[in-house]
């Protein structure tokens, strides 16, 4: 993940775990909808700050499946869902299982082009 994007997410979430409320410490960035389940890699609406413990507990599940809630009080929160390519708005969750080899290469080029377009 781009270090600049990671810093923006940490600042947006006030260096607080959005699952348990722990401030500071060893924080990571978690995908609300896991990438393997159709969640976007770089969209801010799909990223939250999480402590290592919460990130590992959630694993490759949505917060609802893991029995976790996202602290939204005082934060901009977009409900989970597959995120549209052009917008940070959520839509319904779609599980995608593309051909791994071809899709990875295509995703890498699309990500680079979009990040460049966004100015990262």
Secondary structure, 3 states (H helix, E strand, C coil): CCHHHHHHHHHHCCCECCCCCCECCCEEEEECCCHHHCCCCCCHHHEEEEEHHHHHHHCCCCHHHHCCCCCCCCCCCCCCCCECCCCCCECCCCCCCCCHHHHHHHHHHHHHHHHHHHCC
